[in-house]
Amino acid sequence: MFEDFDFTDFWSDNDYSVKNYLDAAPDDELVAAMEAELGYRLPASYVAFARLHNGGQVNLDFFPLELGDDQIEGMWISGFYSLGRTKPNSLGGEFGSTFMIEDWGYPRIGIGIADTPSGGHELIMLDYRECGPQGEPKVVHVDQEGDYRITEIAPDFESFVRGLVSSEDYFADEVDEVYQGVLDACRSGSLSPILVRALATLGDEAEALESGLRALGVAITTDKGHFSIHADERSREFMDALFWLYTRLAKPASFEAYYSAETPTYDPPNFEQMIVFPLSEDPFELRTGGIAPGFVSDWWDARVADGSIVGDSTGYRLSDAVAQRIRAQLVKG
């Protein structure tokens, strides 16, 4: 399997990928343990693939689909989950297959094997519905925003890998235009009205602090090729900054109050309408367009545990020392 496949330009072994995806080659014991944990036999081609390079982000990140009438579409991926449970983006890891099914509600049709640039709103899965838990699964795309719509994209895992191409080559003009558009949004795109109000409280420092926040967004985008908030260090710094700006306007009584309003609104402030989803009647340009809530709740829990976020009868805020550090980092840019 894969003996004649050229992996020279397949993987993108950047720092983020190595830290969050890539793991040591799995031995027979680990493969058996993961199969027992997940409840499915892993395809032999997937196991062979993992033993060559166990997980990681990819340069060949697009699977074309021909839908007839000369219309060509396809599916993007960010990276393959490693076979194991130690890395965050592994089959049994913090943000892997089990997490996507149990926390995000993806259908229990098999195993999630690869994520996408959508920030959790799409997933590539092995689909065992026809073959049973011990059979050879198909590879499907599941669209969370489309009521978990399932689209078959390959008859088996090896065919899926062999069908991947570089989106930069396949859609060179379009991909560059989208990427540049995201960078432009980070550099100069309109901000959520919540952020505009928060920055307005900062007087003469507002311009420098906004520039620092935008610079952090640019850094995230250039690291990943897209603007999304995950569990990496820069994303956590961005969430720190967002919470500090939020508390210029209000102190939430709980994580739930901070994360989302009962009805989507810019007033009172909330995380989702600060950076994720704009309101149709008053849109803004610097946004992720999607996020896994677990990334934000894990950040919150970690910050509360280490004393960065403190609470009292009036609500939660950053400790004075952390607030000063964030302010200084943003001004420095």
C-alpha positions as CSV (number, residue, x, y, z in Angstrom):
1,M,0.0,0.0,0.0
2,F,1.3,3.4,-1.1
3,E,4.5,1.8,-2.3
4,D,4.4,3.8,-5.5
5,F,3.0,7.0,-4.0
6,D,5.2,10.0,-3.8
7,F,4.9,11.7,-0.4
8,T,7.7,14.3,-1.1
9,D,5.4,17.3,-1.0
10,F,2.4,15.7,0.7
11,W,3.0,16.8,4.3
12,S,3.3,20.3,5.8
13,D,5.5,19.7,8.9
14,N,5.2,23.2,10.3
15,D,5.5,23.8,14.1
16,Y,1.8,23.8,14.6
17,S,1.3,20.5,12.8
18,V,4.2,18.8,14.6
19,K,2.8,20.0,18.0
20,N,-0.8,19.2,17.5
21,Y,-1.0,16.4,14.9
22,L,2.2,14.4,14.3
23,D,2.9,11.4,16.5
24,A,5.2,8.4,16.5
25,A,4.3,5.5,14.2
26,P,1.7,3.2,15.9
27,D,2.6,-0.3,16.9
28,D,0.2,-3.3,16.7
29,E,-0.8,-2.8,20.4
30,L,-1.8,0.8,19.9
31,V,-3.8,-0.1,16.7
32,A,-5.7,-2.8,18.6
33,A,-6.4,-0.5,21.5
34,M,-7.7,2.3,19.3
35,E,-9.9,-0.1,17.4
36,A,-11.4,-1.4,20.6
37,E,-11.9,2.2,21.9
38,L,-13.5,3.4,18.7
39,G,-15.5,0.3,18.0
40,Y,-14.3,-0.1,14.4
41,R,-11.6,-2.0,12.5
42,L,-9.3,0.6,11.0
43,P,-8.6,0.1,7.2
44,A,-5.3,-1.5,6.5
45,S,-4.4,1.4,4.2
46,Y,-5.0,3.9,7.1
47,V,-2.7,1.9,9.4
48,A,-0.1,1.7,6.7
49,F,-0.5,5.5,6.1
50,A,0.0,6.2,9.8
51,R,3.1,4.1,10.0
52,L,4.7,6.1,7.2
53,H,3.7,9.5,8.8
54,N,1.3,9.5,11.7
55,G,-0.9,12.5,11.2
56,G,-0.3,16.1,10.3
57,Q,-1.3,19.1,8.2
58,V,-1.0,18.6,4.4
59,N,0.1,20.5,1.3
60,L,-2.2,18.3,-0.8
61,D,-5.3,19.7,0.8
62,F,-8.1,19.4,-1.8
63,F,-10.1,16.5,-3.2
64,P,-11.8,17.4,-6.5
65,L,-15.3,16.2,-7.2
66,E,-16.8,16.3,-10.7
67,L,-20.5,16.9,-10.5
68,G,-21.3,17.0,-14.2
69,D,-22.1,19.8,-16.7
70,D,-18.4,20.8,-16.4
71,Q,-19.1,21.8,-12.8
72,I,-16.2,20.9,-10.5
73,E,-16.3,21.2,-6.8
74,G,-14.4,19.5,-4.0
75,M,-13.5,19.2,-0.4
76,W,-10.6,21.0,1.5
77,I,-8.8,19.4,4.4
78,S,-6.4,20.9,7.0
79,G,-4.8,17.7,8.3
80,F,-5.1,14.1,9.1
81,Y,-5.7,13.0,12.7
82,S,-2.9,10.8,14.0
83,L,-3.6,7.2,15.0
84,G,-3.5,7.5,18.8
85,R,-4.7,9.6,21.6
86,T,-1.8,11.7,22.8
87,K,-1.8,14.6,20.3
88,P,-4.8,17.1,20.4
89,N,-5.6,16.3,16.8
90,S,-5.5,12.5,17.0
91,L,-8.3,9.9,16.7
92,G,-8.8,9.7,20.5
93,G,-7.2,13.1,21.3
94,E,-8.6,16.3,22.8
95,F,-10.0,17.6,19.5
96,G,-10.1,14.4,17.4
97,S,-12.8,11.9,16.2
98,T,-14.3,11.2,19.7
99,F,-14.5,15.0,20.5
100,M,-16.2,15.8,17.2
101,I,-18.8,13.1,17.6
102,E,-19.5,13.6,21.3
103,D,-19.2,17.4,21.6
104,W,-20.1,18.6,18.1
105,G,-22.8,16.1,17.4
106,Y,-21.4,14.5,14.3
107,P,-23.3,11.3,13.3
108,R,-22.1,8.0,14.7
109,I,-21.4,6.5,11.3
110,G,-17.7,5.7,11.9
111,I,-14.5,7.6,12.6
112,G,-13.5,11.2,11.9
113,I,-10.1,11.1,10.2
114,A,-9.4,14.7,9.0
115,D,-10.4,18.2,9.8
116,T,-11.0,21.2,7.5
117,P,-10.4,24.9,7.5
118,S,-14.0,25.5,8.6
119,G,-13.1,25.4,12.3
120,G,-15.1,22.3,13.1
121,H,-18.1,22.9,10.9
122,E,-17.0,20.1,8.4
123,L,-15.4,16.8,9.0
124,I,-13.9,14.0,6.8
125,M,-15.1,10.6,8.2
126,L,-14.8,6.9,7.5
127,D,-18.3,5.7,6.9
128,Y,-19.1,2.1,8.1
129,R,-22.9,2.2,7.5
130,E,-22.8,-0.2,4.6
131,C,-19.8,-2.4,5.4
132,G,-20.3,-2.8,9.2
133,P,-17.7,-2.2,11.9
134,Q,-15.3,-4.8,10.5
135,G,-15.6,-3.9,6.8
136,E,-13.9,-1.5,4.4
137,P,-15.5,2.0,5.0
138,K,-16.1,4.7,2.4
139,V,-14.7,8.2,2.9
140,V,-17.4,10.9,3.3
141,H,-17.6,14.6,4.0
142,V,-20.1,15.7,6.7
143,D,-21.4,19.3,6.7
144,Q,-22.5,20.4,10.2
145,E,-23.9,23.6,8.8
146,G,-26.0,21.6,6.3
147,D,-27.8,19.6,9.0
148,Y,-24.9,17.1,9.0
149,R,-25.3,16.4,5.3
150,I,-23.2,13.4,4.2
151,T,-21.4,13.3,0.8
152,E,-19.4,10.3,-0.4
153,I,-16.1,11.4,-1.7
154,A,-14.1,8.2,-2.1
155,P,-14.8,4.5,-2.1
156,D,-11.9,3.8,0.4
157,F,-9.2,5.5,2.3
158,E,-6.3,4.8,-0.1
159,S,-8.4,6.2,-3.0
160,F,-9.0,9.3,-0.9
161,V,-5.3,9.9,-0.2
162,R,-4.3,9.3,-3.9
163,G,-7.0,11.7,-5.1
164,L,-5.7,14.7,-3.0
165,V,-4.1,17.6,-4.9
166,S,-2.8,21.0,-3.9
167,S,-5.5,23.6,-3.8
168,E,-2.9,26.2,-4.6
169,D,-2.2,24.5,-7.9
170,Y,-5.8,23.5,-8.6
171,F,-7.3,26.9,-7.8
172,A,-4.3,29.1,-7.9
173,D,-6.1,32.3,-8.6
174,E,-9.1,31.7,-6.4
175,V,-7.1,30.4,-3.4
176,D,-4.7,33.4,-3.6
177,E,-7.7,35.8,-3.8
178,V,-9.4,34.2,-0.8
179,Y,-6.2,34.2,1.3
180,Q,-5.4,37.8,0.4
181,G,-9.0,38.7,1.3
182,V,-8.6,37.1,4.8
183,L,-5.3,39.0,5.3
184,D,-6.9,42.2,4.2
185,A,-9.8,41.6,6.7
186,C,-7.2,41.2,9.5
187,R,-5.3,44.3,8.5
188,S,-8.1,46.7,7.7
189,G,-11.5,45.0,7.7
190,S,-14.4,46.3,9.7
191,L,-14.6,45.1,13.3
192,S,-17.6,43.8,15.3
193,P,-19.5,46.7,16.9
194,I,-18.6,45.0,20.2
195,L,-14.9,45.5,19.6
196,V,-15.5,49.0,18.3
197,R,-17.2,49.9,21.5
198,A,-14.6,48.3,23.6
199,L,-11.7,50.0,21.8
200,A,-13.5,53.3,22.2
201,T,-13.1,53.1,26.0
202,L,-9.3,53.1,25.6
203,G,-8.7,56.7,24.6
204,D,-5.4,57.6,23.1
205,E,-4.2,54.0,23.2
206,A,-7.1,52.7,21.1
207,E,-5.4,52.9,17.7
208,A,-2.2,51.1,19.0
209,L,-4.2,48.4,20.7
210,E,-6.4,47.8,17.6
211,S,-3.2,47.5,15.5
212,G,-1.8,44.9,18.0
213,L,-5.0,42.8,17.8
214,R,-4.9,43.0,14.0
215,A,-1.3,42.0,13.9
216,L,-2.1,38.9,16.0
217,G,-4.8,38.0,13.5
218,V,-2.4,38.3,10.6
219,A,0.1,36.1,12.5
220,I,-2.6,33.4,13.0
221,T,-3.5,33.6,9.3
222,T,0.0,33.3,8.0
223,D,0.7,30.4,10.4
224,K,-2.3,28.4,9.2
225,G,-3.2,29.8,5.8
226,H,-6.6,30.8,7.2
227,F,-8.0,32.8,10.2
228,S,-9.3,30.4,12.8
229,I,-9.1,30.1,16.6
230,H,-8.0,26.7,17.8
231,A,-5.8,25.5,20.7
232,D,-2.5,26.9,19.6
233,E,-0.6,29.6,21.5
234,R,-1.5,32.5,19.2
235,S,-5.1,31.6,19.3
236,R,-5.1,31.6,23.1
237,E,-3.4,35.0,23.1
238,F,-6.1,36.2,20.8
239,M,-8.8,34.9,23.1
240,D,-7.0,36.6,26.1
241,A,-7.1,39.9,24.2
242,L,-10.8,39.4,23.3
243,F,-11.8,38.7,26.8
244,W,-9.8,41.8,28.1
245,L,-11.6,44.0,25.6
246,Y,-15.0,42.4,26.5
247,T,-14.4,43.3,30.1
248,R,-14.1,46.9,29.1
249,L,-17.8,46.7,28.6
250,A,-19.1,44.1,31.0
251,K,-18.1,41.3,33.4
252,P,-19.8,38.0,32.6
253,A,-21.4,36.0,35.4
254,S,-20.4,32.7,33.8
255,F,-18.6,31.3,30.7
256,E,-22.0,30.7,29.1
257,A,-22.8,34.4,29.5
258,Y,-19.5,35.3,27.9
259,Y,-19.7,32.9,25.0
260,S,-23.1,33.5,23.6
261,A,-26.2,35.7,24.0
262,E,-29.6,34.0,24.2
263,T,-30.6,35.9,21.1
264,P,-27.8,36.8,18.7
265,T,-27.0,40.5,19.4
266,Y,-24.2,43.0,19.7
267,D,-25.7,44.3,23.0
268,P,-25.1,42.8,25.5
269,P,-21.6,41.8,24.3
270,N,-20.7,38.2,23.7
271,F,-17.8,36.2,22.2
272,E,-19.7,34.8,19.2
273,Q,-20.7,38.2,17.9
274,M,-17.3,39.7,18.7
275,I,-15.3,37.5,16.3
276,V,-17.3,34.5,14.9
277,F,-20.7,35.4,13.5
278,P,-21.9,38.8,12.3
279,L,-25.5,39.8,12.3
280,S,-26.9,40.1,8.8
281,E,-28.3,43.6,9.3
282,D,-24.9,44.9,10.6
283,P,-22.1,42.6,9.3
284,F,-18.4,42.9,10.0
285,E,-15.4,41.6,8.1
286,L,-12.8,40.4,10.7
287,R,-14.3,37.1,11.8
288,T,-13.7,33.4,11.9
289,G,-17.1,32.3,10.5
290,G,-17.0,29.2,12.8
291,I,-15.4,27.8,15.9
292,A,-15.5,24.7,18.0
293,P,-17.0,25.8,21.4
294,G,-14.6,23.4,23.1
295,F,-11.6,25.4,22.2
296,V,-13.1,28.5,23.9
297,S,-14.4,26.6,27.0
298,D,-11.0,24.8,27.4
299,W,-9.2,28.2,27.2
300,W,-11.6,29.6,29.9
301,D,-11.1,26.6,32.2
302,A,-7.4,26.8,31.9
303,R,-7.3,30.6,32.6
304,V,-9.5,30.2,35.6
305,A,-7.4,27.3,36.9
306,D,-4.1,29.3,36.6
307,G,-5.6,32.5,38.1
308,S,-5.6,34.5,34.9
309,I,-9.3,34.9,35.1
310,V,-10.8,35.7,38.5
311,G,-14.3,36.0,39.7
312,D,-16.3,37.5,42.5
313,S,-19.9,38.6,43.2
314,T,-19.7,41.1,40.3
315,G,-18.6,38.6,37.6
316,Y,-15.4,37.5,36.0
317,R,-12.4,39.5,34.7
318,L,-8.7,39.1,34.1
319,S,-6.4,39.5,37.0
320,D,-4.7,42.9,37.1
321,A,-1.3,41.5,36.2
322,V,-2.6,39.6,33.2
323,A,-4.6,42.5,32.0
324,Q,-1.5,44.7,32.1
325,R,0.5,42.1,30.2
326,I,-2.1,41.8,27.5
327,R,-2.3,45.5,27.1
328,A,1.5,45.8,26.8
329,Q,1.6,43.0,24.3
330,L,-1.0,44.6,22.1
331,V,0.6,48.0,22.2
332,K,3.9,46.4,21.3
333,G,2.2,44.6,18.4
